[in-house]
């Protein structure tokens, strides 16, 4: 009696790319191993030329969420100008709060706009660009086709991370610069009044420091970008990746207010976010900013490394 015939295994889903490798180009006669490339690589295939940065930049620029987010960032300073111009005067006698000094000049207004947007609006913008970049491809079922092109996994992730960080940097930079323009046109180019002390510093002396402030704001958002990117490579839901990064900032801000934690709060990713205010003082103190940079960069490096490790081992079926 002949042995029972074993059923054939189910074929892998179309475009399925197993973890740890690229899909082999397939022809009608089977896997394509023609050509003189290393390891049977198809002739003319160059991994370093797949998914060029310019292509990814254009793809992300044409998306509606990119246009909408930059529209909000560019419009917010003008909305604040209108609010200050036509709203009721709320400045108390001798008040030295940053919000009350916002109309003292363009630099004061830019500092106020950055302070009110750094903890939420800029967090949402960075989370959107970094959390949506890979997860959106998975939700559209196009990620497996990019890998089957074949684009090496590390290269695909690197290209998407570079583009996402570039758009995040543009978002963090464009808001204070637009606020500086709007504030100067509305309230004039005046010397800056320091909140708390009321001291006046020449605008020419503050302008280089303001560039340092914008640079620090960029670095402080790296943790948000890294968390969103890590979540993006592990989920098919862009909203989940974006919401997870925003939620981390909210939880960190709540813990930051718990004084019982003592010095442990200094290791929270949001603890040093406002340290840039010390750079605008008559005698700048950069110690807080240095600690903030160290915390942000450390978290970011670890989280991005985890994202690459997770993506290398992931079975992409969407």
C-alpha positions in Angstrom: 0.0 0.0 0.0 1.4 3.4 -1.0 2.0 5.9 1.8 -0.6 8.7 2.2 0.1 11.8 0.2 1.1 14.7 2.4 -0.8 18.0 1.8 1.2 20.8 0.3 2.0 23.7 2.7 0.0 26.9 2.3 1.8 29.5 0.2 2.9 32.7 1.9 0.7 35.8 1.4 1.6 37.8 -1.7 4.3 40.3 -0.8 5.0 38.7 2.5 8.6 39.5 3.6 9.9 37.3 6.5 11.9 38.8 9.2 15.7 38.9 8.8 15.8 39.1 5.0 14.5 40.5 1.7 12.2 38.8 -0.7 14.0 37.1 -3.6 13.0 38.4 -7.0 10.8 35.8 -8.7 10.3 35.0 -12.3 8.0 32.6 -14.1 10.6 29.9 -13.8 11.3 30.5 -10.1 13.7 32.6 -8.0 15.9 34.9 -10.2 19.5 34.1 -9.5 20.9 35.3 -12.8 23.6 37.9 -13.2 27.0 38.3 -11.7 26.1 40.2 -8.6 27.2 39.0 -5.2 25.0 36.2 -3.8 23.1 35.9 -7.1 21.9 39.5 -7.0 20.0 40.6 -10.1 22.1 42.6 -12.6 21.7 46.4 -12.2 20.4 46.1 -8.6 22.0 48.6 -6.2 20.6 48.6 -2.6 22.1 52.1 -2.1 19.9 53.5 -4.9 16.6 52.2 -3.6 14.0 54.7 -2.1 16.0 57.9 -2.7 15.5 60.7 -0.1 14.1 63.1 -2.6 11.4 60.6 -3.5 10.4 60.2 0.2 10.5 63.9 0.8 8.1 64.5 -2.1 5.8 61.7 -1.0 5.5 63.1 2.5 5.2 66.7 1.3 2.2 65.9 -0.9 0.3 64.3 2.0 -2.6 66.3 3.4 -1.5 65.9 7.0 1.8 67.6 6.1 0.1 70.6 4.5 -2.5 70.8 7.3 0.1 70.7 10.1 2.3 73.4 8.6 -0.7 75.5 7.9 -1.6 75.4 11.6 2.0 76.2 12.6 2.2 79.2 10.3 -1.3 80.5 11.2 -0.9 80.2 15.0 1.4 83.3 15.5 -1.1 85.5 13.5 -4.0 84.2 15.6 -2.1 85.1 18.7 -1.4 88.6 17.3 -5.1 89.1 16.7 -5.9 87.9 20.2 -3.5 90.4 21.7 -4.6 93.2 19.5 -8.4 92.9 19.9 -8.7 90.9 23.2 -9.2 92.7 26.5 -6.0 94.0 28.1 -5.0 91.6 30.9 -1.6 93.0 31.9 -1.5 93.9 35.5 0.4 96.7 37.0 4.0 95.7 37.3 3.3 92.2 35.9 6.4 90.5 34.6 5.0 87.2 33.4 6.0 86.1 29.9 2.4 86.2 28.7 2.1 89.8 29.9 5.3 90.8 28.2 4.5 89.2 24.8 3.5 92.6 23.3 6.8 94.3 24.3 8.4 93.4 21.0 9.0 90.8 18.4 11.4 88.7 20.4 9.2 88.7 23.5 6.3 87.6 21.3 8.3 84.8 19.7 9.5 83.5 23.1 5.8 83.5 24.3 4.6 81.7 21.2 7.3 79.0 21.7 6.5 78.6 25.3 2.8 78.0 24.8 3.3 75.6 21.9 6.3 73.5 22.9 4.4 71.3 25.3 1.5 70.3 23.1 1.3 71.6 19.5 5.0 70.9 18.6 4.7 67.5 20.4 1.7 66.7 18.2 3.6 67.8 15.0 6.7 65.8 15.8 4.6 62.8 16.8 2.6 63.0 13.6 5.7 63.1 11.3 7.6 60.4 13.1 4.7 58.2 14.2 2.9 58.1 10.9 5.8 57.4 8.6 6.0 53.6 8.8 2.7 52.8 10.3 0.8 54.5 7.5 2.6 52.3 4.9 1.5 49.2 6.9 -2.1 50.5 7.1 -2.1 51.0 3.3 -0.7 47.5 2.8 2.2 49.0 0.9 5.0 48.3 3.3 5.5 44.7 2.1 5.7 45.9 -1.5 8.4 48.4 -0.6 10.4 45.6 1.0 9.8 43.3 -1.9 11.1 45.9 -4.4 13.6 45.0 -2.7 14.5 47.9 -0.4 16.8 46.7 2.4 15.0 47.0 5.8 17.7 49.1 7.4 17.8 51.5 4.4 14.0 51.8 4.3 13.9 52.7 8.0 16.8 55.0 7.8 15.4 57.0 4.8 12.0 57.3 6.5 13.6 58.4 9.8 15.7 61.1 8.1 12.7 62.5 6.3 10.5 62.4 9.4 13.2 64.2 11.4 13.7 66.8 8.7 10.0 67.6 8.7 9.9 67.6 12.5 12.8 70.1 12.5 11.1 72.3 10.0 7.9 72.3 12.2 9.8 73.2 15.3 11.7 76.0 13.5 9.0 77.5 11.4 6.7 78.4 14.3 9.1 80.6 16.3 10.4 82.2 13.1 6.9 83.1 12.0 6.1 84.3 15.5 9.2 86.6 15.3 8.0 88.0 12.0 4.4 88.5 13.2 5.5 90.0 16.5 7.9 92.4 14.9 5.3 93.6 12.4 2.6 93.9 15.1 4.6 95.2 18.1 7.9 96.5 16.7 11.5 95.4 16.9 12.3 96.3 20.5 14.7 95.2 23.1 13.6 92.1 25.1 12.2 92.4 28.6 13.2 89.5 30.8 10.3 87.8 32.6 10.5 87.9 36.4 13.2 90.5 36.7 12.0 93.1 34.2 15.6 93.8 33.0 15.9 95.0 29.4 18.5 93.4 27.1 19.4 94.8 23.6 17.7 92.8 20.8 21.1 92.5 19.0 22.5 90.6 22.0 19.5 88.3 22.3 19.1 87.3 18.7 22.1 84.8 18.7 20.7 83.4 22.0 17.3 82.9 20.3 19.0 80.7 17.7 20.3 78.6 20.6 16.8 78.5 22.0 15.4 77.1 18.8 18.2 74.5 18.6 17.4 73.4 22.1 13.7 73.1 21.3 14.7 70.8 18.4 16.8 68.6 20.7 14.2 68.4 23.4 11.7 67.0 20.9 14.0 64.1 19.9 12.5 61.9 22.6 9.0 62.4 21.3 10.3 61.7 17.8 12.1 58.5 18.9 9.0 57.2 20.9 6.7 57.8 17.9 9.1 56.1 15.5 9.5 53.1 17.8 5.7 52.7 18.0 5.4 53.3 14.3 7.5 50.2 13.3 5.4 48.0 15.6 1.9 48.9 14.7 -0.4 49.2 11.6 -2.3 52.1 13.2 -0.7 55.5 12.7 -3.1 57.0 15.2 -1.9 54.6 17.8 1.8 55.6 17.2 1.0 59.3 17.3 -1.3 59.0 20.4 1.3 56.9 22.2 4.0 59.5 21.9 1.6 62.3 22.9 0.5 60.2 25.9 4.1 59.7 27.0 4.6 63.5 27.2 1.3 63.9 29.1 2.3 61.2 31.7 5.8 62.7 32.0 4.4 66.1 32.6 2.1 64.7 35.3 5.0 62.9 37.1 7.0 66.1 36.8 4.6 67.8 39.1 4.9 65.2 41.8 7.5 66.8 44.1 7.7 63.6 46.2 9.8 62.1 43.4 12.6 64.5 44.2 15.7 64.4 42.0 14.2 61.5 40.0 12.2 64.0 38.1 15.3 65.2 36.4 15.4 61.9 34.4 11.9 62.5 33.0 12.0 63.4 29.2 10.0 66.6 29.8 11.7 68.0 32.9 14.2 70.2 31.2 11.9 71.4 28.3 11.7 74.9 29.7 15.4 75.3 30.4 15.8 77.5 27.4 14.4 80.4 29.3 17.7 80.6 31.2 19.5 81.4 28.0 17.5 84.7 27.7 18.6 86.0 31.1 21.1 88.9 31.4 23.6 86.3 32.6 22.8 83.1 30.7 22.9 79.8 32.6 23.2 76.8 30.2 23.6 74.1 32.9 20.0 73.1 32.6 20.1 73.0 28.9 23.2 70.8 29.0 21.4 68.3 31.2 18.3 68.4 29.0 20.4 67.6 25.9 22.1 64.7 27.7 18.7 63.2 28.8 17.1 63.7 25.4 19.9 62.3 23.3 20.3 59.3 25.6 16.7 58.4 25.4 16.6 59.0 21.7 19.6 56.8 20.8 18.2 53.9 22.9 14.7 54.1 21.4 15.8 54.4 17.8 18.1 51.4 18.3 15.1 49.5 19.6 13.1 50.5 16.6 15.7 49.2 14.2 16.0 45.9 16.2 12.2 45.5 16.2 11.8 46.1 12.5 14.6 43.7 11.5 12.8 40.9 13.4 9.2 41.8 12.3 7.3 39.6 9.9 5.8 42.2 7.5 2.4 40.9 6.1 0.7 44.3 5.5 
